[in-house]
Amino acid sequence: MEKMGFKIDKLDIKTKTLFNKDGASIVQEVDIPFPKINMDIEISTDASESDLIEVKKQLAMYCPIAKVIRNSGTTINENWTKIN
């Protein structure tokens, strides 16, 4: 993020995923096997709060993995915490 004028020193992401195992268990076809992902994101940065808002917006727009997951019907809940 140096091109945005700040540095990210550390980024720690923990996830909890809701998994509908019916498809993997061959019980029934499942349209959305992972209906919800909760992400707890800890970031150590010199970015301002307004910079972090912009980072969150940019990541949602450009992260290819998040786009594929969201477009599959999965809801991603992000809980950001700025740490020092």
VENKAMO-V671939 format. One record per residue. N is the residue number from 0. PHI is phi in degrees with one decimal (* if undefined). PSI is psi in whole degrees, -180 to 180 (* if undefined). OMEGA is omega in radians with two decimals (none if undefined). Layout:
BEGIN
n=[N/N]
phi=[PHI/PHI]
psi=[PSI/PSI]
omega=[OMEGA/OMEGA]
END
This chain:
BEGIN
n=[0/1/2/3/4/5/6/7/8/9/10/11/12/13/14/15/16/17/18/19/20/21/22/23/24/25/26/27/28/29/30/31/32/33/34/35/36/37/38/39/40/41/42/43/44/45/46/47/48/49/50/51/52/53/54/55/56/57/58/59/60/61/62/63/64/65/66/67/68/69/70/71/72/73/74/75/76/77/78/79/80/81/82/83]
phi=[*/-61.1/-67.9/-92.2/96.5/-147.6/-121.7/-101.2/-85.4/-153.5/-138.1/-120.0/-122.4/-118.0/-124.6/-128.6/-120.7/-86.1/-122.0/-89.7/-83.1/-56.4/-68.1/-67.1/-89.2/57.4/-85.8/-161.7/-67.0/-123.6/-71.7/-127.3/-68.1/-119.8/-70.2/-147.0/-126.8/-103.6/-117.7/-101.9/-115.7/-106.7/-127.5/-108.7/-157.4/-94.9/-70.2/-77.5/-61.7/-67.9/-64.0/-64.6/-59.6/-67.6/-60.1/-58.9/-65.2/-64.5/-62.1/-62.5/-79.4/-113.8/-69.9/-65.4/-67.7/-61.4/-64.3/-63.2/-65.1/-62.6/-68.9/-82.0/106.5/-76.6/-92.6/-109.6/-103.2/-108.2/-116.2/-94.4/-133.2/-88.1/-119.2/-125.3]
psi=[12/-29/-18/-2/15/170/140/117/-36/143/117/123/125/137/150/129/134/125/122/104/3/-40/-46/-26/1/38/-49/158/140/125/-40/94/-27/84/-26/138/125/128/125/115/120/129/132/117/160/11/148/170/-39/-34/-41/-38/-42/-40/-46/-42/-45/-43/-42/-34/-35/-16/114/-35/-47/-37/-45/-45/-48/-41/-15/-7/-3/138/127/120/122/126/104/139/125/125/161/*]
omega=[-3.13/3.11/3.08/3.04/3.07/-3.07/3.02/-3.13/-3.10/3.09/-3.12/-3.08/3.04/-3.11/2.96/-3.05/3.00/-3.06/3.03/-3.03/-3.12/3.13/-3.14/3.11/-3.12/3.07/3.10/3.09/-3.11/3.13/-3.10/-3.09/3.10/-3.05/-3.09/3.02/3.04/-3.14/2.99/-3.03/3.04/-3.11/3.03/-3.01/3.02/-3.13/3.06/3.10/3.12/3.06/3.14/3.07/3.13/3.11/3.13/3.14/-3.13/3.14/3.11/-3.11/-2.94/-3.11/-3.06/-3.13/3.12/3.14/3.14/-3.12/3.14/-3.13/3.08/3.14/3.13/3.03/3.08/3.06/-3.12/3.06/-3.07/3.04/3.07/3.13/3.09/none]
END
